[in-house]
């Protein structure tokens, strides 16, 4: 038993080719996730789940393990993250006779993740007995005052009752940072879900996170990282 860090990094990527090993400020972006996991000293295993030979070699060169190759069933565009996690856990049990109490699914394109965040969320998971914990970022403007537009440019409030409410009087809202998920293995496998009703979060600021879905996002992430 113990803790495992699972970094899912398949070879296919449509919007940014070879995204998981593309150079980010001079280093393969996956190297940042591997380094954060290793430096945290929270894990008995830091592994990369991949179907790609080049990704495997880069992962090994930066200190992660790649004990088996990901199956074709979990390597396509539509495979949910939780299916990858289940496959990894099942392979460790069947091939290496290893089980884990806690797992952290850390994405390979999350260069802003550091040991402190991993430790804070790890402690939150244990202290409050959550099934899952992950980082969130506050929305820059209250979502209660969101607008919608029709094809003829007509615009209206999605929640008209908040149309005249001052921003400072509205509750803060958050979105998933899309960086990693700590999870209680037994509970999540029982629920067959990455996120159940019993989940918690830690808050990070907007400078410490960036969705990377296209080349503009990539450049913004590099600018943010450079400023930090």
One Martini backbone bead per residue (centre of mass of N, CA, C, O) as a GRO file, in nm:
protein
  228
    1UNK     BB    1   0.104   0.031   0.008
    2UNK     BB    2   0.018   0.378  -0.092
    3UNK     BB    3   0.154   0.611  -0.326
    4UNK     BB    4   0.044   0.739  -0.651
    5UNK     BB    5   0.167   0.870  -0.961
    6UNK     BB    6  -0.030   0.963  -1.247
    7UNK     BB    7   0.084   1.014  -1.589
    8UNK     BB    8  -0.103   1.099  -1.861
    9UNK     BB    9   0.063   1.014  -2.196
   10UNK     BB   10  -0.025   1.029  -2.492
   11UNK     BB   11   0.055   1.059  -2.834
   12UNK     BB   12  -0.205   1.186  -2.908
   13UNK     BB   13  -0.259   1.514  -3.081
   14UNK     BB   14  -0.440   1.761  -3.241
   15UNK     BB   15  -0.392   2.070  -3.164
   16UNK     BB   16  -0.106   1.968  -3.031
   17UNK     BB   17   0.155   1.833  -3.140
   18UNK     BB   18   0.315   1.657  -2.906
   19UNK     BB   19   0.233   1.796  -2.633
   20UNK     BB   20   0.367   1.616  -2.389
   21UNK     BB   21   0.680   1.693  -2.534
   22UNK     BB   22   0.687   1.972  -2.569
   23UNK     BB   23   0.857   2.254  -2.557
   24UNK     BB   24   0.904   2.428  -2.236
   25UNK     BB   25   1.138   2.632  -2.202
   26UNK     BB   26   1.339   2.375  -2.312
   27UNK     BB   27   1.131   2.155  -2.201
   28UNK     BB   28   0.958   1.901  -2.151
   29UNK     BB   29   0.655   1.932  -2.010
   30UNK     BB   30   0.652   1.661  -1.843
   31UNK     BB   31   0.897   1.730  -1.655
   32UNK     BB   32   0.744   1.908  -1.449
   33UNK     BB   33   0.561   1.690  -1.328
   34UNK     BB   34   0.778   1.494  -1.239
   35UNK     BB   35   0.933   1.686  -1.052
   36UNK     BB   36   0.703   1.756  -0.856
   37UNK     BB   37   0.653   1.467  -0.758
   38UNK     BB   38   0.940   1.399  -0.658
   39UNK     BB   39   0.981   1.653  -0.466
   40UNK     BB   40   0.743   1.583  -0.262
   41UNK     BB   41   0.768   1.285  -0.132
   42UNK     BB   42   0.468   1.123  -0.161
   43UNK     BB   43   0.581   0.878  -0.343
   44UNK     BB   44   0.629   0.541  -0.441
   45UNK     BB   45   0.510   0.629  -0.730
   46UNK     BB   46   0.627   0.752  -1.057
   47UNK     BB   47   0.415   0.745  -1.340
   48UNK     BB   48   0.376   0.664  -1.691
   49UNK     BB   49   0.100   0.669  -1.916
   50UNK     BB   50   0.173   0.502  -2.229
   51UNK     BB   51   0.187   0.449  -2.608
   52UNK     BB   52   0.481   0.588  -2.632
   53UNK     BB   53   0.817   0.566  -2.692
   54UNK     BB   54   0.918   0.859  -2.655
   55UNK     BB   55   0.778   0.920  -2.389
   56UNK     BB   56   0.910   0.698  -2.231
   57UNK     BB   57   1.206   0.801  -2.254
   58UNK     BB   58   1.157   1.078  -2.124
   59UNK     BB   59   1.046   0.979  -1.856
   60UNK     BB   60   1.295   0.816  -1.771
   61UNK     BB   61   1.504   1.057  -1.790
   62UNK     BB   62   1.319   1.213  -1.546
   63UNK     BB   63   1.237   0.958  -1.324
   64UNK     BB   64   1.029   0.782  -1.429
   65UNK     BB   65   0.798   0.528  -1.472
   66UNK     BB   66   0.735   0.239  -1.721
   67UNK     BB   67   0.589  -0.067  -1.666
   68UNK     BB   68   0.371  -0.004  -1.897
   69UNK     BB   69   0.156  -0.015  -2.168
   70UNK     BB   70  -0.090   0.134  -2.306
   71UNK     BB   71  -0.384   0.075  -2.421
   72UNK     BB   72  -0.590   0.130  -2.690
   73UNK     BB   73  -0.856   0.180  -2.521
   74UNK     BB   74  -0.687   0.432  -2.353
   75UNK     BB   75  -0.570   0.605  -2.637
   76UNK     BB   76  -0.800   0.768  -2.718
   77UNK     BB   77  -1.001   1.056  -2.751
   78UNK     BB   78  -1.241   0.911  -2.544
   79UNK     BB   79  -1.079   0.853  -2.293
   80UNK     BB   80  -1.111   0.852  -1.977
   81UNK     BB   81  -0.922   0.911  -1.707
   82UNK     BB   82  -1.036   0.683  -1.520
   83UNK     BB   83  -0.960   0.447  -1.707
   84UNK     BB   84  -0.658   0.484  -1.676
   85UNK     BB   85  -0.642   0.448  -1.372
   86UNK     BB   86  -0.762   0.164  -1.359
   87UNK     BB   87  -0.549   0.028  -1.534
   88UNK     BB   88  -0.305   0.087  -1.359
   89UNK     BB   89  -0.402  -0.047  -1.096
   90UNK     BB   90  -0.449  -0.329  -1.220
   91UNK     BB   91  -0.154  -0.376  -1.319
   92UNK     BB   92  -0.013  -0.358  -1.049
   93UNK     BB   93  -0.166  -0.596  -0.922
   94UNK     BB   94  -0.115  -0.823  -1.146
   95UNK     BB   95   0.209  -0.766  -1.213
   96UNK     BB   96   0.317  -0.643  -0.899
   97UNK     BB   97   0.158  -0.668  -0.634
   98UNK     BB   98   0.009  -0.368  -0.615
   99UNK     BB   99  -0.117  -0.132  -0.381
  100UNK     BB  100  -0.324   0.169  -0.320
  101UNK     BB  101  -0.455   0.427  -0.133
  102UNK     BB  102  -0.331   0.664  -0.310
  103UNK     BB  103  -0.395   0.901  -0.579
  104UNK     BB  104  -0.232   1.092  -0.852
  105UNK     BB  105  -0.354   1.280  -1.119
  106UNK     BB  106  -0.107   1.407  -1.340
  107UNK     BB  107  -0.063   1.623  -1.572
  108UNK     BB  108   0.171   1.688  -1.838
  109UNK     BB  109   0.031   2.001  -1.869
  110UNK     BB  110   0.156   2.118  -1.555
  111UNK     BB  111   0.395   2.350  -1.479
  112UNK     BB  112   0.264   2.489  -1.205
  113UNK     BB  113   0.317   2.260  -1.044
  114UNK     BB  114   0.389   2.188  -0.699
  115UNK     BB  115   0.471   2.065  -0.397
  116UNK     BB  116   0.284   2.239  -0.226
  117UNK     BB  117   0.017   2.168  -0.363
  118UNK     BB  118   0.035   1.864  -0.319
  119UNK     BB  119   0.046   1.881  -0.008
  120UNK     BB  120  -0.213   2.042   0.049
  121UNK     BB  121  -0.410   1.836  -0.088
  122UNK     BB  122  -0.327   1.592   0.076
  123UNK     BB  123  -0.414   1.707   0.353
  124UNK     BB  124  -0.710   1.759   0.276
  125UNK     BB  125  -0.791   1.470   0.217
  126UNK     BB  126  -0.727   1.363   0.507
  127UNK     BB  127  -0.858   1.568   0.709
  128UNK     BB  128  -1.162   1.561   0.543
  129UNK     BB  129  -1.231   1.290   0.400
  130UNK     BB  130  -1.200   1.271   0.099
  131UNK     BB  131  -1.213   1.141  -0.224
  132UNK     BB  132  -1.145   1.431  -0.359
  133UNK     BB  133  -0.872   1.652  -0.480
  134UNK     BB  134  -0.850   1.992  -0.621
  135UNK     BB  135  -0.771   2.259  -0.812
  136UNK     BB  136  -0.870   2.607  -0.808
  137UNK     BB  137  -1.014   2.895  -0.985
  138UNK     BB  138  -1.110   3.201  -0.991
  139UNK     BB  139  -1.324   3.394  -1.118
  140UNK     BB  140  -1.296   3.717  -1.255
  141UNK     BB  141  -1.619   3.701  -1.267
  142UNK     BB  142  -1.932   3.685  -1.190
  143UNK     BB  143  -2.147   3.430  -1.299
  144UNK     BB  144  -2.428   3.563  -1.222
  145UNK     BB  145  -2.354   3.787  -1.473
  146UNK     BB  146  -2.405   3.636  -1.714
  147UNK     BB  147  -2.416   3.617  -2.070
  148UNK     BB  148  -2.636   3.610  -2.361
  149UNK     BB  149  -2.655   3.526  -2.718
  150UNK     BB  150  -2.787   3.581  -3.017
  151UNK     BB  151  -2.781   3.592  -3.362
  152UNK     BB  152  -2.899   3.910  -3.337
  153UNK     BB  153  -2.739   4.022  -3.061
  154UNK     BB  154  -2.909   3.958  -2.844
  155UNK     BB  155  -2.903   4.041  -2.490
  156UNK     BB  156  -2.873   3.853  -2.175
  157UNK     BB  157  -2.935   3.739  -1.871
  158UNK     BB  158  -2.910   3.435  -1.710
  159UNK     BB  159  -2.954   3.603  -1.420
  160UNK     BB  160  -3.163   3.861  -1.370
  161UNK     BB  161  -3.152   3.892  -1.047
  162UNK     BB  162  -2.827   3.998  -1.092
  163UNK     BB  163  -2.802   4.258  -1.274
  164UNK     BB  164  -2.773   4.481  -1.007
  165UNK     BB  165  -2.552   4.341  -0.867
  166UNK     BB  166  -2.285   4.363  -0.693
  167UNK     BB  167  -1.994   4.202  -0.714
  168UNK     BB  168  -1.919   4.210  -0.395
  169UNK     BB  169  -2.214   4.053  -0.329
  170UNK     BB  170  -2.097   3.797  -0.458
  171UNK     BB  171  -2.022   3.488  -0.481
  172UNK     BB  172  -1.773   3.294  -0.525
  173UNK     BB  173  -1.615   3.137  -0.809
  174UNK     BB  174  -1.511   2.821  -0.963
  175UNK     BB  175  -1.248   2.638  -1.139
  176UNK     BB  176  -1.093   2.399  -1.283
  177UNK     BB  177  -0.744   2.372  -1.339
  178UNK     BB  178  -0.641   2.101  -1.479
  179UNK     BB  179  -0.393   1.927  -1.314
  180UNK     BB  180  -0.519   1.753  -1.060
  181UNK     BB  181  -0.592   1.433  -0.867
  182UNK     BB  182  -0.687   1.338  -0.566
  183UNK     BB  183  -0.736   0.990  -0.440
  184UNK     BB  184  -0.941   0.747  -0.316
  185UNK     BB  185  -0.925   0.442  -0.429
  186UNK     BB  186  -1.157   0.275  -0.306
  187UNK     BB  187  -1.387   0.484  -0.348
  188UNK     BB  188  -1.357   0.538  -0.655
  189UNK     BB  189  -1.397   0.245  -0.742
  190UNK     BB  190  -1.674   0.211  -0.616
  191UNK     BB  191  -1.797   0.470  -0.779
  192UNK     BB  192  -1.677   0.497  -1.065
  193UNK     BB  193  -1.515   0.784  -0.994
  194UNK     BB  194  -1.335   1.073  -0.975
  195UNK     BB  195  -1.606   1.234  -0.891
  196UNK     BB  196  -1.790   1.302  -0.622
  197UNK     BB  197  -1.967   1.446  -0.364
  198UNK     BB  198  -1.684   1.398  -0.195
  199UNK     BB  199  -1.527   1.700  -0.237
  200UNK     BB  200  -1.227   1.896  -0.270
  201UNK     BB  201  -1.029   2.206  -0.237
  202UNK     BB  202  -0.790   2.424  -0.378
  203UNK     BB  203  -0.652   2.750  -0.404
  204UNK     BB  204  -0.559   2.923  -0.696
  205UNK     BB  205  -0.420   3.139  -0.898
  206UNK     BB  206  -0.414   3.259  -1.224
  207UNK     BB  207  -0.091   3.244  -1.243
  208UNK     BB  208  -0.104   2.909  -1.162
  209UNK     BB  209  -0.271   2.882  -1.441
  210UNK     BB  210  -0.333   2.695  -1.766
  211UNK     BB  211  -0.485   2.636  -2.036
  212UNK     BB  212  -0.373   2.388  -2.298
  213UNK     BB  213  -0.521   2.390  -2.636
  214UNK     BB  214  -0.320   2.597  -2.777
  215UNK     BB  215  -0.081   2.812  -2.891
  216UNK     BB  216  -0.171   3.053  -2.721
  217UNK     BB  217  -0.174   2.910  -2.449
  218UNK     BB  218   0.124   2.838  -2.454
  219UNK     BB  219   0.236   3.129  -2.452
  220UNK     BB  220   0.095   3.217  -2.193
  221UNK     BB  221   0.230   3.010  -2.009
  222UNK     BB  222   0.521   3.106  -2.057
  223UNK     BB  223   0.478   3.392  -1.953
  224UNK     BB  224   0.388   3.322  -1.669
  225UNK     BB  225   0.631   3.152  -1.588
  226UNK     BB  226   0.837   3.380  -1.628
  227UNK     BB  227   0.716   3.574  -1.413
  228UNK     BB  228   0.748   3.357  -1.173
   0.00000   0.00000   0.00000
